[in-house]
Every structure is written in structure tokens, then in C-alpha cells.
């Protein structure tokens, strides 16, 4: 897996989130590399958290499904954490 692949996955999640929220400028994606996994931490404006989670978590589940497909293609596991305002890493 190359650095360009990692940047592309970050950008993919960022663009999906920007399309869903009312404040796209507040969308941030941080990558945390672990041994065999990259954790993508998504932070949005507090009033937009529900939009990226969706009813009964359906939107978040859909984004995680896309990340699963990307993980299979790139042979590297990606997980998504949606952070709320008071969450700290």
C-alpha cells in the first residue's frame, strides 16, 4: 500500500462526509495507523453528527461498507470512527 492510496482513502471519506453535512468546511479526517489497520477519525460540526450517522446508523454503515470494499482492494484494513464534539483521541 502506498502513501497515495492512504491519501485517496482519506479524501474519499472526506468527500462523502462533505456531501452529507450542512457545514462541509468543518469536516476533518485524521488517519491513525496501527499495525495492520488504519483508523479514520471523522469529525464534523456538532449539528451534523446525526447526518453522517443516519437513521439507525444506516449512513455510517454504508460508509463502512465502502471502506470494506476499499480494504479488500488495497489489502489493508480501514475502520471509521465518527467523533463527537467531546470525544478526544
LUMMI-774877 format. One record per residue (C-alpha): x, y, z; residue in three letters; residue number from 1. Coordinates in nm, 4 decimals. Example, Ala and Ser with C-alpha at 12.3 -4.5 7.8 and 13.67 -1.06 7.14 Angstrom:
residues 2
x,y,z,code,pos
1.2300,-0.4500,0.7800,ALA,1
1.3670,-0.1060,0.7140,SER,2
This chain:
residues 89
x,y,z,code,pos
0.0000,0.0000,0.0000,UNK,1
0.1371,0.3386,-0.0977,UNK,2
0.1058,0.6800,0.0607,UNK,3
-0.1131,0.7834,-0.2346,UNK,4
-0.3588,0.5037,-0.1516,UNK,5
-0.3861,0.6290,0.2064,UNK,6
-0.4435,0.9867,0.0923,UNK,7
-0.7048,0.8689,-0.1581,UNK,8
-0.8990,0.6813,0.1112,UNK,9
-0.8845,0.9845,0.3440,UNK,10
-1.0100,1.2043,0.0625,UNK,11
-1.2872,0.9582,-0.0250,UNK,12
-1.4252,0.9679,0.3306,UNK,13
-1.3827,1.3467,0.3443,UNK,14
-1.5779,1.3997,0.0206,UNK,15
-1.8579,1.1626,0.1220,UNK,16
-1.8937,1.3450,0.4539,UNK,17
-1.8870,1.6880,0.2853,UNK,18
-2.1730,1.5793,0.0596,UNK,19
-2.3833,1.4827,0.3618,UNK,20
-2.3382,1.7756,0.6007,UNK,21
-2.4553,2.1377,0.6155,UNK,22
-2.1082,2.2670,0.7110,UNK,23
-1.8616,2.0992,0.4725,UNK,24
-1.5771,2.3260,0.5859,UNK,25
-1.5922,2.1684,0.9327,UNK,26
-1.5244,1.8139,0.8038,UNK,27
-1.1908,1.6716,0.9192,UNK,28
-1.0467,1.3243,0.8640,UNK,29
-0.7470,1.2093,1.0648,UNK,30
-0.5628,0.8832,0.9911,UNK,31
-0.4205,0.6775,1.2751,UNK,32
-0.2005,0.3919,1.1556,UNK,33
-0.1858,0.0734,1.3577,UNK,34
-0.0054,-0.2495,1.2726,UNK,35
-0.2449,-0.3836,1.0087,UNK,36
-0.5218,-0.1259,1.0306,UNK,37
-0.5719,0.2412,0.9583,UNK,38
-0.8349,0.4115,1.1710,UNK,39
-1.0030,0.7056,1.0013,UNK,40
-1.1372,0.9512,1.2574,UNK,41
-1.4133,1.1648,1.1121,UNK,42
-1.5041,1.4872,1.2872,UNK,43
-1.7899,1.7113,1.1719,UNK,44
-1.9754,2.0077,1.3184,UNK,45
-2.1799,1.9037,1.6256,UNK,46
-2.5108,1.9656,1.4498,UNK,47
-2.4020,1.7433,1.1567,UNK,48
-2.3124,1.4304,1.3552,UNK,49
-2.6601,1.2869,1.3041,UNK,50
-2.6349,1.3371,0.9292,UNK,51
-2.3206,1.1243,0.8957,UNK,52
-2.4598,0.8570,1.1290,UNK,53
-2.8072,0.8479,0.9719,UNK,54
-3.1248,0.6849,1.0955,UNK,55
-3.0383,0.3742,1.2947,UNK,56
-2.6758,0.4145,1.1797,UNK,57
-2.7528,0.3350,0.8174,UNK,58
-2.5400,0.6114,0.6648,UNK,59
-2.2390,0.5259,0.8818,UNK,60
-2.2865,0.1568,0.7987,UNK,61
-2.2900,0.2402,0.4268,UNK,62
-1.9649,0.4363,0.4503,UNK,63
-1.8107,0.1479,0.6441,UNK,64
-1.9252,-0.0922,0.3700,UNK,65
-1.7454,0.1216,0.1107,UNK,66
-1.4338,0.1194,0.3307,UNK,67
-1.4620,-0.2594,0.3483,UNK,68
-1.4545,-0.2809,-0.0309,UNK,69
-1.1555,-0.0459,-0.0431,UNK,70
-0.9837,-0.2558,0.2236,UNK,71
-1.0240,-0.5677,0.0118,UNK,72
-0.8839,-0.3967,-0.2969,UNK,73
-0.5845,-0.2400,-0.1205,UNK,74
-0.5198,-0.5391,0.1105,UNK,75
-0.5197,-0.3091,0.4129,UNK,76
-0.7955,-0.2759,0.6726,UNK,77
-0.9635,0.0609,0.7232,UNK,78
-1.2067,0.1404,1.0028,UNK,79
-1.4163,0.4515,1.0575,UNK,80
-1.4672,0.6286,1.3886,UNK,81
-1.7171,0.9150,1.3946,UNK,82
-1.6120,1.1515,1.6696,UNK,83
-1.8487,1.3701,1.8614,UNK,84
-1.7569,1.7142,1.9930,UNK,85
-1.6468,1.5942,2.3367,UNK,86
-1.4509,1.2907,2.2088,UNK,87
-1.0778,1.3149,2.2419,UNK,88
-0.8238,1.0892,2.0754,UNK,89
